């Protein structure tokens, strides 16, 4: 029997030290050893708990925040939830600008945690006054003394993972890690992990994941921000229509783009084959692992860590909804009997 866990003073003390789990069935046929870093074990169900606590701790230490003050941020949902959780525990007002492709479940959770939510259109340029970047900036200007986290352009985003995620991966693999696969959006997770691990062993390869419709991969390869790369896609929390300074592109060895459809299937496979109920970007990381393997990145001595950023419960209205999947034309997951049902309904 396990010892009873110690009592913690509040949920924020549960952030970090997330488990690393060997992947078995979903990586059958791939070369090497594969592990999933389950960030859903954070109390806010996502990797974003790490940066929220680190940035707010720093702001408090520097006298930038006191109880009753306001925290403002742009978010696809997870960072906002983490900040709302901190706000609830420490007594801050939280105002969030959220893209309209965030699931209804995510938006409802943000409101339940006490955040003010401003839903903004996804299909506008970053400089458009309706974009969630512009809305957050306006909210910051309208609320003197507020803290604008600004995760896309905040060096602390990287440092949070340098001092936590990177250390954990090195320790959990006993220094055997050879590759890390991580989705990039703000870039803080992948950059912080990369900075720490490459200091430990410069030969460790950091493999990024990008979305079709995002500008990150081409920018990494050419240094050119090409707006022609940008178009609508469905995955939340992956890719960008701007270049975040919280991404240290020099530390990333390669980027691989994944499709909305295959990322959704892979997330479902994690649940069905491994019992890991993870989010959309976790499926994207697993899809990238298969693509990187096909491209010859691994050998039998590879120890590959995949970052699984959040929990599947935030995607019940999307990738875990048969209705939503069918509406997107994502029907490969359907059994023969299920396909008959769909045709009958049509």
Order of alpha helices (4+ residues) and beta strands (2+ residues): beta-beta-alpha-beta-alpha-beta-alpha-beta-alpha-beta-alpha-alpha-beta-alpha-beta-alpha-beta-alpha-alpha-beta-alpha-alpha
